């Protein structure tokens, strides 16, 4: 829980659970993806990449790194979530380097420059949070 959640005096987790019980629909789509680890082999000059899921608001790409492989400094147009499924990486940011391991998620705002160095064979996913189609016309 972030400090913002606790400083307001409100129990945001309880509010979210209550909202979840009241909101929603029985109509919709659930996408279950298996075999994310090992879907593609690392390439000789960099990580291998494979699209796991793509729809109007989300794109998930799995990356397979060999030990020592580097994805040089770059940026994404959209906010992204990076999740380590196996292995570990040093994730370079403009102001620091974060060692990411399985079970950790990193959120990046749009256009934030970053690099990735695999410390061992690693699978990570990048979830791109795309703008809602209806938001573009609003």
C-alpha angles and dihedrals in degrees: 000000000000123000088248089063094053098039095062094064090232124116097233094176091056091046090051092050091050091048089050091054092052101036133060141061140250089230120084145073132284114196116202116192122193132182094035091149111076098010090133135018123241111259123236093254101033148341123317116240133203131178108239098179138358131180138140096293107021140046120184120194124185117213124199115202128188116217110285096015116141131207100202127225112306141138139223124230092222136044110276140195118214117201125184112219098176136354125018139266140193104235110205118212129176092261104028149354120250123200106222122200136176113299094030128111127196123199120206127191118228117290095009107150116232144157134206130216118185113223092190136353101313140185117197134166128219114205112198113205103213125198115265111258091233091052091062092060097040 
